[in-house]
Amino acid sequence: MEAPSIKPEKIKLDFKDSKYATGRRKTSIAKIWLKKGSGKIYVNGKNYEDYFKRENHKMQLLRPFEIISQSTNYDVRCNVKGGGLTGQVGAMVHGISKALLLFDSELKTTLKKEKLTTRDSRSVERKKYGHRKARRSFQFSKR
């Protein structure tokens, strides 16, 4: 007898009257759907607490809502791909901030002051030939 396989169910959410925005960070791209709701955040069909294990990722994700003091007024559905978890969180924060501006344009000064509406353009520097890494050279041997 085989044990039945238990798969986590993908949650279907109704986001018909929602605002859409795209966020980017490093090589991650986050597609964000934001609507008025009760503060639920889903990332790739999972709850954000199950998707992001680190505490600093969770805090970073909730930062735009804490800045505008409305952490339980919006529901978020997100599809994110590419990069690592830190880049994905950064992309989500960028997308959430842009979607919040679509709801209320008066928040722009508050979010812009915290630099959440601008894309963080920093990315990994490429490796150069004749070097071990991007800037690190091979060890020089005199003899």
N, C-alpha and C positions, 0 to 999 in steps of 0.2 A: 504494500500500500504506500502511495506517495502522499506526503503532506501537502495540503493545498498551499500554493504560493500566495503570500500576502503582499500585494503591491499597494503603494500609497495612491489613493484616488486623486486624480486631477480635479481641481475644483473649478466648476463652471460658474462664472460670475456675470451678472448683468451690468454692462457698462455702456448702455445705449446713449444716455445723455451726459457723456463724459468729455473732458478735454484731453487732447493728445499732444505730447511733446516728446522730443528725442534728446537724450543726453549722451555726452561722450566724454571719455577719460582714458588716456593711454591707448590701448587697442580695444577697449570695451565700448559697446553700443547698447544703450538702454532705451526701449520703447515704453513710454509711460502713459497710462490712461488714469486720469484723476477725476473723481466725482465726489459730490457731497455725500457723506455717510457717517460711519461710526468709528473710524480710525483703524480699519483693517488694511494690512499691507501684504500683498501676495507677490512673490518673485518666482517666475517660471512655474506657476501652479502650486507652489508651496508657501506656507506662512514664512514671513521674513525671519522669524526666530529659529525656524528649522533650517533655513537656507544659509544664514550667516551665524556661525558659531561664536566668533569673537565678540566680546563686549564692545570694543571700540568701533567695530563695523556697525553694530546696532545703534550705538549712540550717534554716529555720523549720519546714518540714514534718517534718523528722526530730527536732526538739527534744523532743517528748514521749517518744520512744523513748530518746533519749540521757539524759534525766533519770532514767528508771527503769533505765538500763543494760541494755536488752534490744533493741538495734536490729535484730538478726537473728532474733528469735523469733516475729514476727508478719507475716502477709501482709495487705495492705490492698487492698480494691477500693472505688473511690469514683466516684460520679456527682455532678458539681458543675455548677451553672448559676447565671447571674446575676452581675452585677458585673464587676470586673476581676480580674487575676491575684492581686493582693495580698489582696483580699477573699476570693477563693477559697481561697488558702492559709490564711488565718485561719479560715475556716469548716471546712476540713479538720482543722486542728489542734484546734479545739474538738470536732469529732466524734470524732476519734481518741482524745482524752483521755476523753471520755464512754464510748466503747466499751472502753477499757482498764479503766475502773472496773467494768464488767460482768464482766470476767474476774477481776479481783482488787480487792476493795474496800479492801484495806490500802494501796493506792497513793494513796488520796484525799488524805491529808495532804501527800504529796510534790507531787502535781500542783496541789493547791489553793494551796500556798505559792508556786508559780510562776504562779498565776492563769490556768491553762489550762482549768479546768473551768467558769469563768464566762463567759457571753457578753459580748463587748465591745459595749456598747450604743451606742458612738459612730457617728454616721452624718452625712451631709452636711446642713448647715443649709439650709433652704429660702430661695429668693430672695424678698425683700420688694418690694412695689410702691414706686415712687419712689426705688429704689436701683438701682445698676448690678449689684451682686452681693448676697450675703446681708447684708453689713454695709457694703460700700463704696458711698458716695454718688456722685452725679454731681458733676463738678467745678463749684465755685461761681465765677461770673463777676460781679465787682462792676460792671464797665462793659460 
